[in-house]
Amino acid sequence: MIRIHFTAADFARVRFASRPAPLQELNAALMTMTRPTDELLFGRWRRRLLRSLPATVLPLRDLVPTDEAPRFIDVLGDSLRESLDLVRASQTDLVRSEIERVYARRTSPVPPWIRDLHRGDADAWDILRRAQQAAFDAVVRPVWPVVQGLHQAEFTRHALAVAEHGTGAVLASLVPGARLRDDVWEFEGSGARDVALRGRGVVLLPTFHWTAHPVVSCVPDRPVIVTYPAGPGLPLSPAGPGSTNDALAGVLGRTRFEALLLLAQEHTTSRLARRLGVSNATASAHAAALRGAGLITTVRAGRAVLHQRTALGSLLVQRRDS
């Protein structure tokens, strides 16, 4: 059981990652690829990926010699380049302590390049960067547009749920079996662990290559990252489940999605109702839901009520590029 202890300030610092994180998604995919479970669903996918991996990726097997990876590779860059740069910028003490931790249970010799990485050798860092780049290109890049679309839909679902039910209720329902008791958020995880936030806050990050329990990354002086499974429970296909807008419409509902598209330009409630083909009361209710999620703004101008899409709303209806 994982127990995350909140302060009052931490509840105000719970946020949902606005974009998928390339390296976190890669880490999730590699964990799924090396797990010996779900053979019926993932067996063919695993074998296909393993055959396609170039030799450049092999150092990652040295970096993660057990079922637990060093924490300095858990970063939230918006693009792959930014993510790789963040890994390279990791504090020397963190890198050394994490390499020592993951190798503590190993009796076999430490590979020379890992010893060099422990010392901060530039060539060793280049080996790691090339390995992560090659792994992302082989495993995640073919389905990255699908990941982006699924993330947008999950982002919207989360925003609407927070607007309607509040942050506490969303935390309690984020994954099956989760619960919020006073100031402690509990959910099933790997082993027993207590994490005290002490003002650092939490970043919620959905992953679409992982189907097991949430994974918690707790690095000093960084927000705690909770990566949780949100995908279809099957290997992703480059064809995807549909366009980004289709995924967004599936979360919002077709009418609210059409309203969000229309509100790129300012509309009164009555004009919005006419464009949607619904009553003024129905248009007002849809606008209220979108406003509660932060996707539109509403202002009064004399006797008229004017609605328009926010920057967040505009972000959601546009495809995100890596």
C-alpha positions in Angstrom: 0.0 0.0 0.0 1.3 3.5 -0.9 0.4 6.3 1.5 0.9 9.9 0.4 0.6 12.4 3.3 -0.7 15.8 2.3 -0.5 19.1 4.1 -3.2 21.7 3.4 -0.8 23.5 1.0 -0.3 20.2 -0.9 -3.9 19.9 -1.9 -3.6 23.3 -3.7 -0.5 21.9 -5.5 -2.1 18.9 -7.0 -1.9 19.3 -10.8 -2.4 17.2 -13.9 0.5 17.1 -16.4 -0.7 19.2 -19.3 1.2 17.2 -21.8 2.5 13.6 -22.0 6.1 13.1 -20.8 8.2 11.3 -23.5 10.6 9.6 -21.1 8.0 8.7 -18.6 6.0 7.1 -21.3 9.1 5.3 -22.5 9.9 4.1 -19.0 6.3 2.7 -18.7 6.6 1.0 -22.1 9.9 -0.6 -21.2 8.5 -1.9 -17.9 5.6 -3.4 -19.7 7.9 -4.9 -22.3 10.0 -6.7 -19.6 7.1 -7.9 -17.5 6.3 -11.6 -17.9 2.5 -11.1 -17.5 -0.5 -10.6 -19.8 1.1 -12.8 -22.4 -2.1 -13.2 -24.3 -2.6 -9.4 -24.8 1.0 -8.2 -24.9 3.1 -11.2 -25.9 3.2 -10.6 -29.6 3.8 -6.8 -29.0 6.8 -7.6 -26.7 8.4 -10.0 -29.1 8.0 -7.6 -32.0 9.5 -4.7 -30.1 12.4 -6.8 -28.7 13.3 -7.8 -32.3 13.2 -4.2 -33.4 15.4 -2.7 -30.7 18.8 -1.6 -32.0 22.0 -2.5 -30.1 22.2 1.2 -29.1 19.5 0.5 -26.5 21.3 -2.3 -24.7 22.9 0.0 -22.1 19.5 0.6 -20.6 19.5 -3.0 -19.4 22.6 -2.1 -17.4 21.0 1.1 -16.0 18.0 -0.9 -14.8 19.5 -4.2 -13.6 16.5 -5.1 -11.4 12.8 -4.3 -11.5 13.5 -0.8 -10.1 15.0 2.0 -12.1 17.2 4.8 -10.9 15.0 7.8 -10.0 17.0 10.4 -11.9 15.5 9.2 -15.2 12.0 10.2 -14.0 11.6 13.6 -15.6 8.6 15.6 -17.0 10.0 17.3 -20.0 7.4 18.3 -22.7 9.6 17.2 -25.5 12.1 14.4 -25.9 15.0 16.8 -26.2 14.0 18.7 -23.0 13.6 15.4 -21.2 17.0 14.1 -22.2 18.5 17.5 -21.1 16.8 17.2 -17.7 18.2 13.8 -17.2 21.7 15.1 -18.0 21.2 18.0 -15.6 20.5 15.6 -12.6 22.4 16.4 -9.5 25.6 14.4 -9.1 24.7 13.2 -5.6 21.4 11.9 -6.8 22.9 10.0 -9.8 25.5 8.4 -7.6 23.1 7.4 -4.8 20.6 6.0 -7.2 23.2 3.9 -9.1 24.4 2.6 -5.8 20.8 1.8 -4.7 19.8 -0.2 -7.8 23.1 -2.1 -7.8 23.0 -2.8 -4.0 21.2 -6.2 -4.5 23.4 -7.3 -7.5 26.3 -9.6 -7.1 27.6 -9.4 -10.7 30.2 -6.8 -11.6 29.1 -3.3 -12.4 29.5 -2.6 -16.1 32.4 -0.2 -16.9 30.2 2.5 -18.4 28.0 2.5 -15.3 31.1 3.1 -13.2 32.0 5.9 -15.5 28.4 7.3 -15.2 28.8 7.2 -11.4 31.9 9.3 -11.8 30.2 11.8 -14.1 32.1 10.9 -17.2 30.8 12.8 -20.3 31.2 9.8 -22.6 29.0 7.7 -20.3 26.3 10.4 -20.3 26.4 10.3 -24.2 25.9 6.5 -24.1 22.8 6.9 -21.9 21.4 9.7 -24.1 21.8 7.7 -27.3 20.2 4.6 -25.6 17.2 6.6 -24.5 16.8 8.3 -27.9 17.0 5.0 -29.7 14.6 3.3 -27.4 12.0 6.2 -27.8 12.4 6.1 -31.6 11.8 2.3 -31.7 9.1 1.9 -29.0 7.2 5.1 -28.5 7.6 7.4 -31.5 5.4 5.3 -33.8 2.5 5.7 -31.5 3.3 9.2 -30.0 0.4 10.9 -31.8 -2.0 8.3 -30.3 -0.5 9.0 -26.8 -1.0 12.7 -27.3 -4.6 12.2 -28.3 -5.3 9.9 -25.3 -3.6 12.3 -23.0 -5.8 15.2 -24.2 -8.9 13.2 -23.5 -7.7 12.1 -20.0 -6.7 15.7 -19.3 -10.2 16.9 -20.2 -11.9 14.1 -18.2 -9.8 15.1 -15.1 -10.6 18.8 -15.5 -14.3 18.2 -15.7 -14.2 15.8 -12.7 -12.3 18.3 -10.6 -14.8 21.1 -11.5 -17.7 18.9 -10.6 -16.5 16.9 -7.6 -13.3 18.6 -6.3 -9.7 17.5 -6.0 -10.2 15.1 -3.1 -12.9 13.1 -4.8 -10.8 12.8 -7.9 -7.8 11.5 -6.0 -10.1 8.9 -4.3 -11.3 7.7 -7.7 -8.2 8.0 -9.8 -7.5 4.3 -9.7 -9.5 1.3 -8.4 -9.1 0.9 -4.7 -7.7 4.4 -4.0 -9.1 6.3 -1.0 -8.5 9.6 0.7 -8.6 9.4 4.5 -8.2 12.8 6.2 -4.9 14.0 4.7 -3.6 10.6 3.5 -4.1 9.3 0.0 -3.8 5.5 -0.2 -3.7 3.2 -3.2 -2.2 -0.2 -4.1 1.4 -0.2 -5.2 4.7 -2.1 -5.1 5.4 -2.8 -1.5 4.5 -0.6 1.5 5.6 3.0 1.3 4.9 6.3 3.1 5.6 9.6 1.3 5.4 12.9 3.1 4.9 15.7 0.6 5.7 18.7 2.9 4.6 21.3 0.4 6.1 19.7 -2.7 2.7 18.8 -4.2 1.8 16.1 -6.7 1.8 15.8 -10.4 -0.7 13.3 -11.9 0.6 11.7 -15.1 -1.4 9.2 -17.1 0.5 6.5 -19.0 -0.9 4.5 -21.9 1.7 1.7 -21.9 1.2 0.5 -18.3 -1.6 -1.5 -16.9 -0.5 -2.3 -13.3 -0.5 -0.3 -10.1 0.4 3.4 -10.1 4.2 4.2 -10.0 5.4 6.9 -7.6 8.6 8.9 -8.3 9.8 10.8 -5.2 12.9 12.8 -5.9 14.1 15.4 -3.3 13.2 19.0 -4.1 10.8 17.9 -6.9 7.0 17.4 -6.9 6.0 13.8 -6.4 5.0 12.2 -9.7 2.2 9.6 -9.7 2.1 7.8 -13.0 -1.1 5.9 -13.3 -2.5 3.6 -16.0 -5.1 5.2 -18.2 -4.8 3.4 -21.5 -7.1 0.9 -23.2 -5.3 -2.0 -21.6 -4.0 -3.2 -25.0 -0.8 -2.4 -27.0 -1.2 0.9 -28.8 -1.4 0.8 -32.6 0.0 3.6 -34.8 -3.5 3.8 -36.4 -4.9 4.8 -32.9 -8.5 4.8 -31.7 -9.3 7.8 -33.8 -8.4 11.5 -34.2 -7.5 13.7 -31.3 -10.8 15.5 -31.7 -12.7 12.2 -31.7 -11.1 11.3 -28.4 -11.9 14.7 -27.0 -15.5 14.5 -28.2 -15.9 11.1 -26.5 -15.0 12.7 -23.1 -16.9 16.0 -23.4 -19.9 14.7 -25.4 -20.5 15.8 -29.0 -22.6 18.9 -28.1 -20.1 20.3 -25.6 -17.3 19.6 -28.0 -19.0 21.4 -30.8 -19.7 24.3 -28.4 -16.0 24.4 -27.5 -15.2 24.6 -31.2 -17.7 27.4 -31.8 -16.4 29.4 -28.9 -13.1 30.1 -30.6 -15.2 33.3 -31.3 -17.3 35.1 -28.8 -21.0 34.0 -28.6 -24.0 35.0 -26.6 -26.0 32.2 -25.0 -28.8 32.6 -27.5 -26.5 32.6 -30.5 -24.6 29.6 -29.2 -28.0 27.8 -28.7 -29.0 28.5 -32.3 -25.7 27.3 -33.7 -26.0 24.1 -31.6 -29.6 23.6 -32.3 -30.6 23.4 -28.6 -32.6 25.5 -26.2 -31.1 28.5 -24.4 -31.3 26.7 -21.1 -29.4 23.7 -22.6 -26.8 25.9 -24.1 -26.4 27.7 -20.7 -25.9 24.3 -18.9 -23.3 23.2 -21.4 -21.5 26.5 -21.0 -21.6 26.2 -17.3 -19.9 22.8 -17.4 -17.2 24.0 -19.8 -16.7 27.1 -17.7 -16.4 24.9 -14.5 -13.5 23.0 -16.2 -11.7 26.2 -17.2 -12.3 25.7 -20.9 -14.4 28.9 -21.5 -15.0 32.2 -19.8 -18.3 33.9 -19.4 -18.8 37.7 -18.9 -21.8 39.9 -18.8 -22.1 42.8 -21.2 -25.2 44.7 -20.4 -28.1 42.3 -20.8 -26.1 39.8 -22.8 -23.9 37.0 -21.5 -20.8 36.3 -23.6 -18.9 33.1 -23.8 -15.4 32.5 -25.3 -12.9 29.7 -25.2 -9.9 30.0 -22.9 -6.3 29.3 -23.7 -6.7 25.9 -22.1 -9.8 25.2 -24.2 -7.9 26.1 -27.3 -5.0 23.9 -26.3 -7.2 20.9 -26.0 -8.7 21.2 -29.5 -5.3 21.4 -31.1 -3.1 18.4 -31.8 0.1 18.6 -29.8 3.4 18.0 -31.5 6.4 16.6 -29.8 
